[in-house]
Amino acid sequence: MNLTLSNLIQRIPIKALKLLGPAIVAAIATYKAAALQFNATLQQLRENNELTARQHLFDYYKERQKRLSKGYSSLTYSMDQVLRVNASVAEELPNGALKEIVDSFTSIAQLHLRSTIRNKAGIT
């Protein structure tokens, strides 16, 4: 074999290693940095989405509580009116009639409560 060819064969791997070595190290470092940045961004997005979801749930339950409060206020007002009427006519009615009126009102109030709770809970 020729001496120049032999020297050339020895120099090629060394030069290739000098060129490719830093490029490989830089590629690995870049990959690691990009992976860390990706994971950090992904974690930040998850936290933002969780916060937004919690805010939506809070708003939903706040509105639901307002609607339930209005329904209960309406029911309380109706019960107050019926009880006032019952108290005012109790003296004029026979004993059994007042019990029938109260029983009827209790049944109506229970139906109203059930429908209010089902409507507010989203049950049909």
C-alpha positions as CSV (number, residue, x, y, z in Angstrom):
1,M,0.0,0.0,0.0
2,N,1.1,3.5,-0.7
3,L,2.4,5.7,2.1
4,T,0.2,8.6,1.3
5,L,-2.9,6.4,1.1
6,S,-2.0,4.9,4.4
7,N,-1.7,8.4,6.0
8,L,-5.0,9.5,4.4
9,I,-6.8,6.5,5.8
10,Q,-5.5,7.4,9.3
11,R,-6.4,11.0,9.0
12,I,-10.0,10.6,7.8
13,P,-11.5,9.1,11.0
14,I,-9.7,11.7,13.1
15,K,-11.0,14.6,11.0
16,A,-14.5,13.0,10.9
17,L,-14.5,12.6,14.7
18,K,-13.3,16.3,15.1
19,L,-16.2,17.5,12.9
20,L,-19.0,15.1,14.0
21,G,-18.2,14.9,17.7
22,P,-19.2,18.5,18.6
23,A,-22.2,18.3,16.3
24,I,-23.4,15.1,18.1
25,V,-22.9,16.7,21.5
26,A,-24.7,19.9,20.4
27,A,-27.6,17.8,19.0
28,I,-28.0,15.8,22.2
29,A,-27.9,19.0,24.3
30,T,-30.4,20.7,22.0
31,Y,-32.7,17.7,22.2
32,K,-32.6,17.7,26.1
33,A,-33.2,21.4,26.3
34,A,-36.2,21.2,23.9
35,A,-37.6,18.3,25.8
36,L,-37.4,20.2,29.1
37,Q,-39.0,23.2,27.6
38,F,-41.8,21.1,26.1
39,N,-42.5,19.5,29.4
40,A,-42.5,22.9,31.2
41,T,-44.9,24.3,28.7
42,L,-47.1,21.3,28.9
43,Q,-47.2,21.5,32.7
44,Q,-48.1,25.2,32.5
45,L,-50.9,24.5,30.0
46,R,-52.3,21.8,32.4
47,E,-52.3,24.2,35.3
48,N,-54.0,27.0,33.3
49,N,-56.7,24.5,32.1
50,E,-57.2,23.3,35.6
51,L,-57.6,26.8,36.9
52,T,-60.1,27.7,34.1
53,A,-62.1,24.5,34.8
54,R,-62.2,25.3,38.5
55,Q,-63.5,28.8,37.7
56,H,-66.2,27.4,35.5
57,L,-67.3,25.0,38.2
58,F,-67.3,27.7,40.8
59,D,-69.5,29.9,38.5
60,Y,-71.8,27.0,37.8
61,Y,-72.4,26.2,41.4
62,K,-72.8,29.9,42.3
63,E,-75.5,30.3,39.7
64,R,-77.1,27.0,40.8
65,Q,-77.2,28.2,44.4
66,K,-78.8,31.5,43.3
67,R,-81.5,29.6,41.4
68,L,-82.1,27.2,44.3
69,S,-82.4,30.2,46.7
70,K,-85.0,31.8,44.5
71,G,-87.0,28.6,44.3
72,Y,-86.8,28.1,48.1
73,S,-87.8,31.8,48.6
74,S,-90.8,31.3,46.3
75,L,-91.8,28.1,48.2
76,T,-91.4,29.8,51.6
77,Y,-93.5,32.7,50.5
78,S,-96.2,30.4,49.2
79,M,-96.2,28.4,52.5
80,D,-96.4,31.6,54.5
81,Q,-99.5,32.7,52.5
82,V,-101.2,29.4,52.9
83,L,-100.5,29.2,56.6
84,R,-101.8,32.7,57.1
85,V,-105.0,31.9,55.3
86,N,-105.3,28.7,57.3
87,A,-104.8,30.5,60.6
88,S,-107.4,33.1,59.7
89,V,-110.1,30.6,58.7
90,A,-109.2,27.9,61.3
91,E,-111.8,29.2,63.7
92,E,-114.6,29.1,61.1
93,L,-114.0,25.6,59.8
94,P,-114.9,22.3,61.4
95,N,-112.0,20.4,62.9
96,G,-111.5,17.9,60.0
97,A,-111.6,20.6,57.3
98,L,-108.4,22.3,58.6
99,K,-106.6,19.0,58.7
100,E,-107.6,18.3,55.1
101,I,-106.4,21.7,54.0
102,V,-103.0,21.2,55.7
103,D,-102.6,17.8,54.3
104,S,-103.4,19.1,50.8
105,F,-100.9,21.9,51.2
106,T,-98.3,19.5,52.5
107,S,-98.7,17.3,49.4
108,I,-98.5,20.2,47.1
109,A,-95.4,21.5,48.9
110,Q,-93.7,18.1,48.6
111,L,-94.4,18.0,44.9
112,H,-93.1,21.5,44.4
113,L,-89.9,20.7,46.4
114,R,-89.3,17.5,44.4
115,S,-89.8,19.3,41.0
116,T,-87.6,22.2,42.2
117,I,-84.8,20.0,43.3
118,R,-85.0,17.9,40.1
119,N,-85.0,20.9,37.9
120,K,-82.1,22.5,39.6
121,A,-80.1,19.2,39.6
122,G,-80.8,18.7,35.9
123,I,-82.9,15.5,36.5
124,T,-85.9,15.1,34.2
